[in-house]
Amino acid sequence: MYRVASPSEFLAITGVGIEDIKLAKKGWILPGQSCTIFDVSPVNYTFEVQAMSAEKLPFVLPAVFTIGPRVDDEQSLFKYAKLISRHDKLSSHVKELVQGIIEGETRVLVASMTMEEVFKGAKEFKQEVFEKVQLELNQFGLLIYNANVKQLVDVRGHEYFSYLGQKTQMEAANQARVDVAEAKMKGEVGSKQREGQTLQNAAKIDAQTKIFATQRQGDGKKEEIKVKTEVKIYENHREAEVAEANADLAKKKAGWTREAQVAEVEAAKAVSLRDAELQREVERMNALTRIEKLKAEFLSKASVDYETKVQEANWELYKNQKAAEAILYEKEKEADAQKATADATFYARKQAADGELYAKQKEAEGLVALAQAQGVYLRTVLDALGGEYAALRDYLMINGGMFQEIAKINAGAVHGLQPKISIWTNGNSGEAHDGAGGGGNAMKEVAGVYKMLPPLFKTVQEQTGMLPPPWMGTLTDSNVN
């Protein structure tokens, strides 16, 4: 089938006889080939890119891009044909591809610029966006034919441009008021200044006329000297070029002469080398001839001697191998016996080690259980004492016989000395009671116990620095005698 494309279209042909893809305006479509017609006319893409400046100010950038394939480059057409082969140029796939590139490059560029730089440098900003977008579109064979970036628009909730416009209007109004006041002032002052400036300018013009005439004469002389200098420089430059050309010619002649002499020497050396090679080949052939002759004379005798030696060596090797195999068998049996003994010893030691480990584990578990029980006991006693650590400490000391041990230590310390001992009594121990004497004696014993406690606590305080718990009473600062 013969196909013809319109002026703005191309044929993309693939299939039998075509390695990759073939582009044409018209042609025969043979059996086993496939043809797709694609349009290369540019398309307008309208976007509203939401970007954010370096100060984290969001705004909307409306833009219209006219994008199409690069028709003057065959490689770009190949890329565009592969892109458009399964999609129409107005399809959402192509539009999303172009939109993604434009939005991505625009956001990256705007993120590195302040809002003032974007607003004031609109031309440079537009040019940079086009260059970065075009660089990405090249891989798809697309070209930006035209682009238009519209006025920047505020995002809802971020009225930066509206506030900026109000600021500009207020500044313009204030400036207008200032300008009116300055105009009135200039009108009144200007009339007076004009009269004086008229006289000043007349004198100034006369002086400038004379200065200008003098300057023109000096400029004429400068130009004449400048022309003569340039002519002289040009002549010197030409002479230097001629000298440089002569030097180059002399260098080239010397090089050619040297190359000719080297070629002659190389030719002579080549002849000598070839002669030496031929002589060496002749000597080698003579040596080979003598070697063959010697081989023919001594080969038969050497062969007989060789066979004899080989048989003797084989017999000796066989005898040694058998002896070595017998020794190896004995060594293997001894090694097996030693291995069995070592395995039995290892098993016995392993069983003993396992038993010892089990005993240690059980002992450790007993210690852990004892520690846990003691912890429960101490927590129970501490809770019963209302959480007072001092009371718990005194209880443990009393329960553990600490005070009795202290008394024994003190007694041992003063043993053999003559300490001063104070005795506390109620002063009525010698009186006799009748009637209810039995009950009085019992209360007397109880009173004696209570009277004995203060000096005991006092002694403990002096020896250890510890006070009795509050529930057992307190000591006064006065000394009891």
Disulfide bonds with the S-S distance in Angstrom:
none
